[in-house]
Protein backbone atom coordinates (compact mmCIF):
# COMPACT_ATOMS: atom_id res chain seq x y z
CA UNK A 1 0.00 0.00 0.00
CA UNK A 2 2.90 2.31 0.76
CA UNK A 3 4.20 1.79 -2.79
CA UNK A 4 0.84 2.78 -4.20
CA UNK A 5 0.79 5.96 -2.14
CA UNK A 6 4.33 6.81 -3.29
CA UNK A 7 3.35 6.15 -6.90
CA UNK A 8 0.28 8.37 -6.61
CA UNK A 9 2.38 11.15 -5.09
CA UNK A 10 4.90 10.82 -7.91
CA UNK A 11 2.11 10.94 -10.52
CA UNK A 12 0.69 14.07 -8.89
CA UNK A 13 4.12 15.69 -8.96
CA UNK A 14 4.52 14.81 -12.66
CA UNK A 15 1.08 16.20 -13.45
CA UNK A 16 1.91 19.45 -11.69
CA UNK A 17 5.21 19.77 -13.58
CA UNK A 18 3.56 19.03 -16.94
CA UNK A 19 0.85 21.62 -16.25
CA UNK A 20 3.47 24.17 -15.20
CA UNK A 21 5.45 23.63 -18.41
CA UNK A 22 2.35 23.80 -20.57
CA UNK A 23 1.31 27.04 -18.87
CA UNK A 24 4.74 28.45 -19.67
CA UNK A 25 4.19 27.60 -23.34
CA UNK A 26 0.73 29.17 -23.50
CA UNK A 27 1.81 32.11 -25.67
CA UNK A 28 4.68 30.38 -27.48
CA UNK A 29 4.57 30.76 -31.26
CA UNK A 30 6.32 28.48 -33.73
CA UNK A 31 7.08 28.95 -37.42
CA UNK A 32 7.51 26.82 -40.48
CA UNK A 33 8.84 27.89 -43.85
CA UNK A 34 8.71 26.53 -47.37
CA UNK A 35 9.88 27.49 -50.82
CA UNK A 36 13.14 28.95 -49.53
CA UNK A 37 11.28 31.46 -47.39
CA UNK A 38 8.59 32.17 -49.96
CA UNK A 39 5.92 31.16 -47.42
CA UNK A 40 6.11 31.40 -43.64
CA UNK A 41 3.38 30.00 -41.41
CA UNK A 42 3.07 30.91 -37.74
CA UNK A 43 1.08 28.96 -35.18
CA UNK A 44 0.93 28.10 -31.53
CA UNK A 45 1.87 24.87 -29.80
CA UNK A 46 -1.78 23.80 -29.82
CA UNK A 47 -1.67 23.58 -33.64
CA UNK A 48 -3.71 26.73 -34.21
CA UNK A 49 -2.57 28.59 -37.31
CA UNK A 50 -2.07 32.28 -36.54
CA UNK A 51 -0.79 33.68 -39.83
CA UNK A 52 0.54 32.96 -43.29
CA UNK A 53 3.08 35.33 -44.82
CA UNK A 54 4.03 35.24 -48.49
CA UNK A 55 7.24 37.09 -49.28
CA UNK A 56 6.10 39.37 -52.10
CA UNK A 57 9.65 40.10 -53.25
CA UNK A 58 10.40 36.40 -53.66
CA UNK A 59 7.05 35.90 -55.33
CA UNK A 60 7.72 38.73 -57.81
CA UNK A 61 11.34 37.72 -58.46
CA UNK A 62 10.39 34.29 -59.72
CA UNK A 63 7.54 32.90 -61.72
CA UNK A 64 5.43 30.78 -59.39
CA UNK A 65 2.32 29.10 -60.64
CA UNK A 66 -0.67 28.75 -58.36
CA UNK A 67 0.00 25.06 -57.69
CA UNK A 68 3.56 25.78 -56.54
CA UNK A 69 2.33 28.50 -54.20
CA UNK A 70 -0.43 26.27 -52.80
CA UNK A 71 2.07 23.46 -52.21
CA UNK A 72 4.44 25.86 -50.44
CA UNK A 73 1.60 27.00 -48.17
CA UNK A 74 0.73 23.41 -47.25
CA UNK A 75 4.41 22.60 -46.61
CA UNK A 76 4.88 25.69 -44.43
CA UNK A 77 1.81 24.81 -42.34
CA UNK A 78 2.99 21.20 -41.96
CA UNK A 79 6.44 22.43 -40.92
CA UNK A 80 4.79 24.65 -38.30
CA UNK A 81 2.89 21.67 -36.89
CA UNK A 82 6.12 19.64 -36.80
CA UNK A 83 7.84 22.43 -34.87
CA UNK A 84 4.96 22.63 -32.39
CA UNK A 85 5.18 18.87 -31.85
CA UNK A 86 8.95 19.11 -31.40
CA UNK A 87 8.54 21.80 -28.73
CA UNK A 88 5.91 19.75 -26.92
CA UNK A 89 8.00 16.56 -27.08
CA UNK A 90 10.98 18.45 -25.69
CA UNK A 91 9.06 20.11 -22.87
CA UNK A 92 6.87 17.18 -21.84
CA UNK A 93 9.58 14.61 -22.53
CA UNK A 94 11.86 16.51 -20.16
CA UNK A 95 9.38 15.97 -17.35
CA UNK A 96 8.83 12.27 -18.03
CA UNK A 97 12.42 11.35 -18.71
CA UNK A 98 12.31 11.82 -22.47
CA UNK A 99 9.77 9.07 -22.95
CA UNK A 100 6.44 9.96 -24.54
CA UNK A 101 3.81 7.35 -23.68
CA UNK A 102 2.56 5.40 -26.74
CA UNK A 103 -0.98 6.66 -26.20
CA UNK A 104 0.28 10.18 -26.99
CA UNK A 105 2.27 9.18 -30.08
CA UNK A 106 -0.28 10.58 -32.55
CA UNK A 107 -0.53 13.86 -30.66
CA UNK A 108 3.23 14.40 -30.69
CA UNK A 109 3.74 13.06 -34.23
CA UNK A 110 5.51 9.88 -35.15
CA UNK A 111 8.02 9.20 -32.42
CA UNK A 112 11.51 8.88 -33.82
CA UNK A 113 10.76 10.92 -36.93
CA UNK A 114 11.08 14.63 -37.44
CA UNK A 115 7.30 14.96 -37.42
N, C-alpha and C positions, 0 to 999 in steps of 0.2 A: 504494500500500500504506500509505503514511503517513496518507492521508486515512481509510482504513478503521480504522487503529489509533486515530486521534483520535476517530472516530465511536464506536467501541466504548468508549473511555474516557468520552466524554460520556454514552453510554447507561448505563454503570455508575454514573456520578455521579447521573443522574436517578433510577435505580432506588433508590439509597441515600437520596436526598432523599424520594422517595415513601414508602419504608418508614419513614423517620423520622417523617414527618407522620402516617402511619397509626398508628404506635405511639403518638403523642401524642394520638390520638383514641380510643384503645382503650376508655376509660371514659366517653366523651362521650355524654350522653343528650340526646335531642331530644324535643320535644312537638308535638302537634297538637291543636287544639280544634275543636269543632263545637257547633251549637245555642246560640251565644252563651255558651259556657263550660259548657253542660250536661254535656258529655262531654270529658274530656281523656285522650289516649292518650300514653304515654311509651314510647320505644324507644331502641335504640342505633343507631349509624351503619351497622350491619350488617343492619338491617331486622328485628331481633328485638324483638318487642313485650314490654315489661317490665311495664306496668300499664295498667289502664283505671280512670279515676275518674269517677264520676257524681256531680255536685253534688246532694245530696239536698234542699237548700233550693230550688234552682231546679226540681227535679223536683216537689217538693210545691207550689210556688207556682203552677204551671201544670198544666193537664191535658195530659199527653203520652200518646198511645196507644203501644202496643208497637211498631208500625211506625215511628213517628217516632223513638223511642229507638233502635231497631235501625239506622235510617238515620244517626242522629247518631254512633253508635259506628263504623260503617263510614267515615263522613266523617272522623272524628277519626283513625282509624288511617291512612287514605290521606294525610291532612295530615302525619302523623308521618313517613311514608315520603318524602313530598316534601321535608320539612325535612332528613331524613338525606341525601337525594340532593343537596340544595343545599349542605350542609356539605361533602360529598365533592367536588362540582364545584369549590367554592371552594378547598379545600385542594389537591387534585390539580391543578386547573387552574392554580393559582399556580406550581406546579413546572414545568409544561409550557407555560407562556406563555399560559394561559387557553384553550388548545385541547384539547378532549377528543377523542381519536381515535374515528372512526366505529364501530370495533368495540366500543367501550365505551358507545355511545349508549343501549342498552337498560338497562344497569346504572345509569347516571346519570339515567335518565328521558329524555324527549324533549328534546333540546337545543333551546334557544330558547324553551321553554315554561316555565311555573312548576313543572312536574312533573319 
